[in-house]
Amino acid sequence: EGWYPSLNQGLAAAEAEGKLVLVDVWATWCKNCLVMDSTTLKDPAVDAALADFIKIKFQAEDPGASPAFEVMERFEAIGLPAYAILRPGAGPPAGASAP
């Protein structure tokens, strides 16, 4: 429902539309990820607050394997779920390498 399944597609849309990006890094085995999906991210107030964002769901089934490892490292995520807000064209955070 309005979420891009691909980082590349979502980031390209954000660049084209000049919108902020919310990246949700998740996995099917992550209980907290599933709870966030069914509660917080379904809350009408949260949904309204994110209406102007490009939303991306990045599936990281194996956080220690590529490409999940590089994405989590770039966002300095230590576990799942992990969320990042990005500005198009801003580049990676200081000290991080692009995936």
C-alpha positions as CSV (number, residue, x, y, z in Angstrom):
1,E,0.0,0.0,0.0
2,G,2.2,2.8,-1.3
3,W,5.5,1.2,-0.4
4,Y,8.3,0.5,-2.9
5,P,9.9,-2.9,-2.5
6,S,13.1,-1.7,-4.1
7,L,15.6,0.8,-2.9
8,N,16.5,1.8,-6.4
9,Q,12.9,2.3,-7.5
10,G,12.0,4.2,-4.3
11,L,15.1,6.5,-4.4
12,A,14.6,7.2,-8.1
13,A,10.9,8.2,-7.4
14,A,12.1,10.4,-4.5
15,E,14.7,12.1,-6.6
16,A,12.1,12.7,-9.4
17,E,9.5,14.0,-7.0
18,G,11.8,15.8,-4.6
19,K,10.3,14.0,-1.6
20,L,11.8,12.7,1.6
21,V,12.2,9.0,2.0
22,L,11.4,6.6,4.8
23,V,13.2,3.3,4.5
24,D,11.8,0.4,6.6
25,V,14.4,-2.3,6.9
26,W,12.6,-5.5,8.0
27,A,12.4,-9.3,7.8
28,T,9.7,-11.9,7.8
29,W,11.1,-13.5,10.9
30,C,11.3,-10.2,12.9
31,K,8.4,-10.2,15.3
32,N,8.9,-6.5,16.1
33,C,8.9,-5.7,12.4
34,L,5.5,-7.4,11.9
35,V,4.1,-5.7,15.0
36,M,5.2,-2.3,13.7
37,D,3.6,-3.1,10.3
38,S,0.3,-4.1,11.9
39,T,0.1,-1.3,14.5
40,T,2.2,1.9,14.3
41,L,2.5,2.0,10.5
42,K,-1.3,1.4,10.2
43,D,-2.1,4.2,12.6
44,P,-4.1,6.9,10.8
45,A,-2.0,9.7,12.3
46,V,1.3,8.0,11.3
47,D,-0.1,7.3,7.8
48,A,-1.0,11.0,7.5
49,A,2.4,12.1,8.7
50,L,4.1,9.9,6.1
51,A,1.7,10.9,3.2
52,D,4.4,13.2,1.6
53,F,7.2,10.6,1.9
54,I,8.4,8.0,-0.6
55,K,8.2,4.9,1.5
56,I,10.5,1.9,0.9
57,K,10.3,-1.5,2.5
58,F,13.8,-3.1,2.3
59,Q,13.6,-6.8,3.1
60,A,16.7,-8.0,5.0
61,E,16.1,-11.7,5.7
62,D,19.9,-12.2,6.4
63,P,21.3,-9.0,7.8
64,G,24.8,-10.4,7.7
65,A,24.7,-11.1,3.9
66,S,24.9,-8.8,0.9
67,P,23.0,-6.5,0.1
68,A,21.3,-6.3,3.5
69,F,24.7,-6.0,5.3
70,E,25.7,-3.0,3.3
71,V,22.3,-1.3,3.7
72,M,22.3,-1.8,7.4
73,E,25.9,-0.6,7.7
74,R,25.1,2.5,5.7
75,F,22.2,3.4,8.0
76,E,24.2,2.4,11.1
77,A,21.5,-0.1,12.0
78,I,22.3,-2.6,14.7
79,G,19.2,-4.7,14.4
80,L,15.7,-5.0,13.0
81,P,13.5,-3.3,12.5
82,A,15.5,-0.3,11.4
83,Y,14.2,3.0,9.9
84,A,16.0,5.7,8.0
85,I,14.8,9.0,6.7
86,L,16.7,10.2,3.7
87,R,16.7,13.4,1.6
88,P,17.1,12.9,-2.1
89,G,20.6,13.7,-3.3
90,A,22.0,14.0,0.2
91,G,24.4,11.0,-0.2
92,P,25.3,8.5,2.5
93,P,25.8,9.5,6.2
94,A,29.2,10.6,7.3
95,G,31.6,7.6,7.7
96,A,29.3,5.3,5.7
97,S,29.9,3.8,2.2
98,A,27.2,3.6,-0.4
99,P,25.8,0.0,-1.0
